[in-house]
Amino acid sequence: EPRIREIKPENMNLRYIGRRASASPATGSYTIHGLEQEKIVNQTLNEEIDEISAASEPEVSEKVAPASS
């Protein structure tokens, strides 16, 4: 990110669009993964949506779809 900021034109905005940092590379739920992926694509194309659902939060997704299931 610092390198990109150094070379980008001054009139260009830069922002991060992606998943929150996590110890796991995936949520453990295919449905939640799909919702997160849709949100990323929509935000990237500037069709922002506010929230996916509370189920995308790690502490909630564990209750919805535990890793052992």
Biotite code that builds the C-alpha atoms (Angstrom):
import biotite.structure as struc

atoms = struc.array([
    struc.Atom([0.000, 0.000, 0.000], chain_id="A", res_id=1, res_name="GLU", atom_name="CA", element="C"),
    struc.Atom([2.722, 2.572, 0.772], chain_id="A", res_id=2, res_name="PRO", atom_name="CA", element="C"),
    struc.Atom([4.401, 1.875, -2.579], chain_id="A", res_id=3, res_name="ARG", atom_name="CA", element="C"),
    struc.Atom([1.152, 2.288, -4.479], chain_id="A", res_id=4, res_name="ILE", atom_name="CA", element="C"),
    struc.Atom([0.492, 5.584, -2.682], chain_id="A", res_id=5, res_name="ARG", atom_name="CA", element="C"),
    struc.Atom([3.954, 6.812, -3.750], chain_id="A", res_id=6, res_name="GLU", atom_name="CA", element="C"),
    struc.Atom([3.346, 6.210, -7.470], chain_id="A", res_id=7, res_name="ILE", atom_name="CA", element="C"),
    struc.Atom([-0.355, 6.999, -7.855], chain_id="A", res_id=8, res_name="LYS", atom_name="CA", element="C"),
    struc.Atom([-1.371, 10.339, -9.369], chain_id="A", res_id=9, res_name="PRO", atom_name="CA", element="C"),
    struc.Atom([-2.357, 12.951, -6.784], chain_id="A", res_id=10, res_name="GLU", atom_name="CA", element="C"),
    struc.Atom([-5.870, 13.291, -8.199], chain_id="A", res_id=11, res_name="ASN", atom_name="CA", element="C"),
    struc.Atom([-6.521, 9.558, -7.757], chain_id="A", res_id=12, res_name="MET", atom_name="CA", element="C"),
    struc.Atom([-8.181, 8.178, -4.625], chain_id="A", res_id=13, res_name="ASN", atom_name="CA", element="C"),
    struc.Atom([-6.998, 4.908, -3.144], chain_id="A", res_id=14, res_name="LEU", atom_name="CA", element="C"),
    struc.Atom([-8.971, 2.729, -0.756], chain_id="A", res_id=15, res_name="ARG", atom_name="CA", element="C"),
    struc.Atom([-8.863, -0.895, 0.358], chain_id="A", res_id=16, res_name="TYR", atom_name="CA", element="C"),
    struc.Atom([-11.732, -3.147, -0.634], chain_id="A", res_id=17, res_name="ILE", atom_name="CA", element="C"),
    struc.Atom([-11.534, -6.655, 0.748], chain_id="A", res_id=18, res_name="GLY", atom_name="CA", element="C"),
    struc.Atom([-12.093, -8.931, 3.673], chain_id="A", res_id=19, res_name="ARG", atom_name="CA", element="C"),
    struc.Atom([-11.125, -7.995, 7.202], chain_id="A", res_id=20, res_name="ARG", atom_name="CA", element="C"),
    struc.Atom([-7.864, -9.400, 8.483], chain_id="A", res_id=21, res_name="ALA", atom_name="CA", element="C"),
    struc.Atom([-8.321, -12.881, 9.901], chain_id="A", res_id=22, res_name="SER", atom_name="CA", element="C"),
    struc.Atom([-6.243, -15.837, 11.019], chain_id="A", res_id=23, res_name="ALA", atom_name="CA", element="C"),
    struc.Atom([-8.247, -17.958, 8.596], chain_id="A", res_id=24, res_name="SER", atom_name="CA", element="C"),
    struc.Atom([-8.288, -17.293, 4.844], chain_id="A", res_id=25, res_name="PRO", atom_name="CA", element="C"),
    struc.Atom([-11.973, -18.258, 4.632], chain_id="A", res_id=26, res_name="ALA", atom_name="CA", element="C"),
    struc.Atom([-15.106, -17.988, 6.760], chain_id="A", res_id=27, res_name="THR", atom_name="CA", element="C"),
    struc.Atom([-15.793, -21.720, 6.777], chain_id="A", res_id=28, res_name="GLY", atom_name="CA", element="C"),
    struc.Atom([-19.191, -21.116, 5.205], chain_id="A", res_id=29, res_name="SER", atom_name="CA", element="C"),
    struc.Atom([-19.709, -21.208, 1.448], chain_id="A", res_id=30, res_name="TYR", atom_name="CA", element="C"),
    struc.Atom([-22.790, -18.978, 1.753], chain_id="A", res_id=31, res_name="THR", atom_name="CA", element="C"),
    struc.Atom([-21.001, -16.307, 3.778], chain_id="A", res_id=32, res_name="ILE", atom_name="CA", element="C"),
    struc.Atom([-18.019, -16.495, 1.402], chain_id="A", res_id=33, res_name="HIS", atom_name="CA", element="C"),
    struc.Atom([-20.354, -15.857, -1.530], chain_id="A", res_id=34, res_name="GLY", atom_name="CA", element="C"),
    struc.Atom([-21.954, -12.877, 0.215], chain_id="A", res_id=35, res_name="LEU", atom_name="CA", element="C"),
    struc.Atom([-18.563, -11.406, 1.084], chain_id="A", res_id=36, res_name="GLU", atom_name="CA", element="C"),
    struc.Atom([-17.348, -11.916, -2.491], chain_id="A", res_id=37, res_name="GLN", atom_name="CA", element="C"),
    struc.Atom([-20.457, -10.191, -3.853], chain_id="A", res_id=38, res_name="GLU", atom_name="CA", element="C"),
    struc.Atom([-19.897, -7.239, -1.519], chain_id="A", res_id=39, res_name="LYS", atom_name="CA", element="C"),
    struc.Atom([-16.262, -6.929, -2.658], chain_id="A", res_id=40, res_name="ILE", atom_name="CA", element="C"),
    struc.Atom([-17.237, -6.952, -6.329], chain_id="A", res_id=41, res_name="VAL", atom_name="CA", element="C"),
    struc.Atom([-20.059, -4.437, -5.775], chain_id="A", res_id=42, res_name="ASN", atom_name="CA", element="C"),
    struc.Atom([-17.801, -2.078, -3.833], chain_id="A", res_id=43, res_name="GLN", atom_name="CA", element="C"),
    struc.Atom([-15.072, -2.407, -6.449], chain_id="A", res_id=44, res_name="THR", atom_name="CA", element="C"),
    struc.Atom([-17.533, -1.439, -9.171], chain_id="A", res_id=45, res_name="LEU", atom_name="CA", element="C"),
    struc.Atom([-18.723, 1.431, -6.964], chain_id="A", res_id=46, res_name="ASN", atom_name="CA", element="C"),
    struc.Atom([-22.143, -0.104, -6.384], chain_id="A", res_id=47, res_name="GLU", atom_name="CA", element="C"),
    struc.Atom([-21.600, -0.058, -2.630], chain_id="A", res_id=48, res_name="GLU", atom_name="CA", element="C"),
    struc.Atom([-23.849, -1.948, -0.277], chain_id="A", res_id=49, res_name="ILE", atom_name="CA", element="C"),
    struc.Atom([-23.755, -1.192, 3.423], chain_id="A", res_id=50, res_name="ASP", atom_name="CA", element="C"),
    struc.Atom([-23.568, -4.561, 5.120], chain_id="A", res_id=51, res_name="GLU", atom_name="CA", element="C"),
    struc.Atom([-23.741, -8.219, 4.233], chain_id="A", res_id=52, res_name="ILE", atom_name="CA", element="C"),
    struc.Atom([-25.049, -9.553, 7.501], chain_id="A", res_id=53, res_name="SER", atom_name="CA", element="C"),
    struc.Atom([-23.935, -10.025, 11.056], chain_id="A", res_id=54, res_name="ALA", atom_name="CA", element="C"),
    struc.Atom([-23.211, -13.642, 10.151], chain_id="A", res_id=55, res_name="ALA", atom_name="CA", element="C"),
    struc.Atom([-20.053, -12.542, 8.347], chain_id="A", res_id=56, res_name="SER", atom_name="CA", element="C"),
    struc.Atom([-18.519, -11.528, 11.675], chain_id="A", res_id=57, res_name="GLU", atom_name="CA", element="C"),
    struc.Atom([-16.198, -14.291, 12.981], chain_id="A", res_id=58, res_name="PRO", atom_name="CA", element="C"),
    struc.Atom([-17.911, -14.699, 16.344], chain_id="A", res_id=59, res_name="GLU", atom_name="CA", element="C"),
    struc.Atom([-21.329, -15.003, 14.680], chain_id="A", res_id=60, res_name="VAL", atom_name="CA", element="C"),
    struc.Atom([-20.236, -17.227, 11.787], chain_id="A", res_id=61, res_name="SER", atom_name="CA", element="C"),
    struc.Atom([-18.847, -19.747, 14.285], chain_id="A", res_id=62, res_name="GLU", atom_name="CA", element="C"),
    struc.Atom([-22.356, -20.054, 15.748], chain_id="A", res_id=63, res_name="LYS", atom_name="CA", element="C"),
    struc.Atom([-24.005, -20.198, 12.316], chain_id="A", res_id=64, res_name="VAL", atom_name="CA", element="C"),
    struc.Atom([-21.578, -22.650, 10.707], chain_id="A", res_id=65, res_name="ALA", atom_name="CA", element="C"),
    struc.Atom([-18.999, -24.114, 13.097], chain_id="A", res_id=66, res_name="PRO", atom_name="CA", element="C"),
    struc.Atom([-15.764, -25.299, 11.464], chain_id="A", res_id=67, res_name="ALA", atom_name="CA", element="C"),
    struc.Atom([-16.506, -28.878, 12.522], chain_id="A", res_id=68, res_name="SER", atom_name="CA", element="C"),
    struc.Atom([-19.750, -29.052, 10.505], chain_id="A", res_id=69, res_name="SER", atom_name="CA", element="C"),
])
